Amino acid sequence: MRADADEQLIRRNLARRFASYPVTHPHQDPPELDCNSTGGTATRPAACWYEENKDKTMHAPTPSSSKPPHAGGPRLLADIGGTNARFALETSPGHIEQVQVLRGADYPQFTDAVQAYLKLAGQPAVKHAVVAIANPVQGDQIKMTNHDWAFSIEAARQLLGFDLLLVVNDFTALSMAVPQLRADELQQIGGGTPKAGQPVGLVGAGTGLGVGGLVRGDGHWLPLASEGGHVAFAPANAREAAVLAYAWQFHEHVSAERMVSGPGLEFIHRALLAIEGHPAAELKAAEIVDGALKQGDAVCLETLDLFCSMLGTVAADLALTLGALGGIYIGGGVVPHLGEYFARSPFRARFENKGRMSVLTKAIPTYVITAEYPAFTGVSAILADRLDPHE
């Protein structure tokens, strides 16, 4: 199918793109972009940006660019999650502007959200677009797991009038951003030192649980597409086993995503209330975080502790599965909202607690990605390698 051929071409071209990168720590600065130049954007924790701007349309500052505009006009970049759809225009290599965040629930179809964004952006003449989506991408048909959008890539391309519309898995895009992240766009949690050229793992809790990876081969980085968030949840102690037993009342298969995600926070909280015989309460994830960190609510705090422990299990399992001696990177929308708590949470202790393999996991570093829009960096690279340099 056309989409499968595109995926193979993307992977070959990405291999050529990153072949020139030295075999070093995967988040070293790329050679061409000086993000500290005049007009550059100061990096701040993603949680700060989200809280200030989640209800607003944003024009994000980007590094000043001396590169000429794209010959084919501005390129549309999109990052589609289960809750929000983020859009931006790349007018020249590395120069991203007109960033806007739309709620997916406000638009019946994917194309409705794209058209709404283009209208807000002043109806730019877009020919080329790339979309990172929180969903498997296999062939032309997309049906989102954590949202009700379903569409044909080719039909959407025709309706929107684009010459090219690429759709890739969101963690494929995030994986391709990792080699280009600056040190100040990361927060290391715990100890460990990355080993040059070794595999890298990515995990991110948001509306769902994303999992991905990067491996080095023939001198370049290659992304690993994955749906690892849907592996079976594995409890590590009696308390987590009790939460799992509660979950089995509603789901035959309990995935890691059922627990380690925004909705997972809410589910853990409901489970703890039921286990302790407390009255039921339907708190949203943000209310649970607020209850734990600002109000000192005991059940909310235990919910966060369990969530972070479970995330540690998922991250460590991924590290051992991939042999991710290059490090584990944590994205998604939940962890940045936890602020300083996450660094002192049970996450790292659980990550390191792998029995006979604890010596290995203690040596693997873990990082929270604090860049505001890391997926845009990844999809920009993917689209650039799909196009002729003169397009």
N, C-alpha and C positions, 0 to 999 in steps of 0.2 A: 504494500500500500504506500501511497505518497508520504504519509506521516512517518512510516517506518524508514523509508529511504532518507527522509530529512534527518531523522534521529542519527542514522549511521553517518551521514555527511557532517552533521554537527560535531559528532565525536571525533571524526578524523581531523576536522579543521581546528577544533579546540586543542587537539594533541599538537598540531603544528604551532598554534599560538603560544602555548606554554612550554614548548620545547626549548625556547631560548632562555627560560628562567633557570637560574642556577639551582642545583639540588641543595637547598637550604631549608630553614624552617618555613613552612608553607604560608605564613602570613607576612613574609618580608615585603617591603614596599616595592611595587612595580617600578621599573626604571624611568617611565616617562611622565609620571604624574606627581607634581610637587603640591601636596595638599596644604602646605604651610605658606604658600605664596600669598601676596596681597589679594584680598577678596576671598581667601579660603574660609572654610567653615570650621569653627571650633567644635571638637567632639564633646558631646555631653551624653550622660547615660540615657539610653532609649526610654527608660521609664519617665524621665523628666519631660522629654518631648511629647510622649503619648498623653500624659496627664494634662499638659498645657494645650494640646492641639487636637485631641481626639474628636472634638465637635466643630472644628474649624477647617476651612480650606486653606492650604498652605502653599507658599512659594518658597521652596527651600533654597538657601544659599548654596552655591556650588563653587568649587575651585575655579578661578579665572582660567580661561582657555585661550591659548594663542593659536590653536588649531583651526583650520578653516571649517565652515559649516558642512554638514553632510550634503553631498551633491544631490541626493534624492530627497532632500528636505528633512524636517524633524522626524525622528523615529519614536514611535510610541512604545513605552515600557510599561508593563503591568505586573503586579504581584497580587494574585487572587487567593485569599484565604477563605475559611468557612464563615467568617463574620464580615471582614472588610475587604474592599477592592482598592488597591493603591495604584495610582497612575502617575506617569511623568512623561516629559518629552526630553529626548536627548538631541540637542541641536548640533553638536559637534562632538568628537570623541571625548568622553569623560565629562562633558558639560551637561548636567541634568537640571531641569527647571520645571516649573509649573506642577510641582508635586501636590496631589490632592488625594484625599482618602474618602471613599464613598462606602456607605453601608450596603452590603449586598442585598439585604432584605428589602431595601427600598426600590429594587428594580426586578421586574419579573424575569428578565432574561439577561444573559451575559452581554449581548449586543446592546441592550438598553443602557447598561452601565457605561459601556464604551462611548456610546453616542452622547450620553449626559456629560461625561468628562470632556469630550472634544468640544462640546458647546461651551462649557465653562472655560476651556482653554482658548476660546476664540476661533474655533473651527480651523485649526491648522491643516495644511494639505499633507496628510500623512500617507505615505506609500508602504512603509515597512513597519511591522509591529511584532513584538514578542511578548508572550504571556507566560509567567510562571504561575502554576495553579496547584493547589493543595489536593492533588488527585493523581492516580495513575494516568499516564498518557500512552495509550496503545492503539494506534490507528487514528481514524478520523473522528470517531464519536467520543465525546466527553460527557460523563454523568458524574457530578460531584458527590463525594461520599458524605461530606458534612454541610452540604447546602443543596438546594433543590434545582440549581441550574443544570441544564443538559443541552448540548449543542453539537453541531457538526462544525469542525474547524473550517472546512472548505466553504460551507454555506455561510458561516460568519464572515469569512474573508470577502466573499462576493457581496454580501449585504453591506458591509462597511466600506467597500470600494478600495481595499488594500491590494497592492501587488503581491505582498507576502505577509502571511500571518503564521508565526511559529508559536506552538504551545508546548511547554516543557514542564516536567514535575518541579514543584517549588524547591525541593531540597536538592535537585540537580542544579538549579540556579544558585542556591545558597552555597553549595559545594564549590562552584566555580568562582564564587566571590572570595573564598577563604585565602587563596594565594595572594590576593590583592589587598587584604585588610592591613591597616597600619597597626602598630603596637598600641597606639592610644585608642584604638577602636575595640580593644579587648580587655577583659578583666580576668586575671588568673585567679582561680579558686584552689587554694591548697598548694602543695608542692609539685615536684616533678619537672623534668626537663625534656623537651621534644628532641627526638632523634631525626636528623636530616634525612629527607627522602623516604621516610617510613609512612605507612598508611595513616590517614586522618579520618576520624569519625565525626559525624554531626548528628545532634538530636535537638528537637525543639518542640516544646509544649505550647500550643495555642488552642484554637478550637478543636484541633486534633493533635496527634503526636507524629511529627515528621522525623524520619531517620534517613541518613545518607552517608556517603563516604567519598574519599579521594584516594587513589592509589597512583604510585609513580611507576611508569613503564617506558622504557626506551627514552628516558630523559625528559618526560613530560607528565603532567598530572591529568588523570582521567576520572570523571565523576562516576559514582556508582548509584544508579537509581534503586530505590528501595521502598517497600511498604512495611518496614520493620516495626512500625507502631502498632501493627495488628497481630504481632506475636502474642502468645498466651501470657497473661500476667502471672508472675512468679512471686508469691509472698516470701518474705525472709524471716518472719517471726510469727508468733501466735496472734498478735494484734492484727497484722496484715492478713493472716489467714482468716480471721473473723470477718474482716471487711470483704474478703473474697467470698466467704460463705454467704454473706448478705447479698452480694452481687449475683450469685448463682440463683437466687430466687427470681431474678428478672432476665438473666442472660445465660444461655447454654454455653456460649464461648465468651469468656471475659478476657478481652485483650488488654495489653499494657495501656492503650489509649483510653480505655474506660476509666483509668485511674490518673494517668499522667497527662493531664490536659486541663483546660479551663473548666469544661463540664465535669472532668474527673475530680477537681477540687470540690465541686458542689456535691458530687456523688459520695466522696469520702466523708464529707460533713454529715450528710443524711445517714450514712451507715453508722457513724459513731453515735449519733443521737439515738438510733434504733437499738444499737448494741447496749447502750447504757440505760435504756428505758426512758429517755427524755422525750418530751413532746416533739413531734415533727416540726421542722422549720425549713422553708425553702429559701435559703440564702444564695445570692449570686456570688460568683467568684470574688468580685471586688469587695463585696460586703464581708466575706470570710477573711480576706487579707486585712481589711480595715479592723475587723473585730479582733484579730490576732495581734496585730502590730500596734494599734492605737488604743484599743479598749482592754486588752489583756484577757479576752475571753478564752477560757481553758479549752473548750472544744474546738474553737477556731484555731488556736495555736497548735493543738495536737494534729488537726487537719493539715496545717502547713508542714509540720514535722514529718508526718507520714508521706505527704506528697513529695517532699524533697528527698526523703529516704528512697522512695520508689523510683524517682528520677535517677538517683545514684545507682540503683540496681540496673536500670535500663542502660545507662551510660557505660557502666562497667561491663555488662554483657556485650555491648557493642564493641568496646575496646578489646575484649578478649576474642571476639569473633573475627574482627578485622586484623587483629594484631596491630592496633592503632597506636604505635609508639610515637607517632608524630603529634598526638594529642587528640582530645575530644573537645569539640566546640558546641556550645549551647546557644541555640537561637530561639525563635518563637516569642510569643507575646506575654507569657505568664511570668517567667523568671525575672525580667527587668522590673516588673512591678513589685518584686519582693525586696528591692533595695539592698541595704547593708545586711539585712537578716540572712540572705542566701549564703553569704560568705561564712557565717557562723552556724548555719543550719546543719542537719545531719547528712547533707548531700555527700560531702567529701569523705566522711568517715565510712559511709555505706559504699561509696565507690572503691575505697581501698580495701574493704573487708571482703576478700574473695578466697578465703581459706588458703589452700596451697599456692594460689596464684596472687596472693596479696603483695608479695614482693614485686611482682610485675606491675600491678595496678597502682601501687604507691609511686612508681617511677614515671607514670604517665600523667602529663599535665592536663588540666581541664580549664577551659576558658569560656566566659560568657561574652557573646558578641554584643557590643554596645553601639555599634554603628547604627545610624538612624534608618538607612535604607539599604541593607546589604544585598537584598535580592536584586535591586536595580543594577548593581555592579555586575552580578552574575549574568543577568539576561542581556545586558549590554554587550558583554563579551561573546555570548552565544550568537546574538544577532549579527554582530560585526563579522564573525567568522562564516556566517551563512551567505553574506552579501559580497559582491565584488567591491573592491576598495573605491571604485568610482560611483557606486550607487548611493 
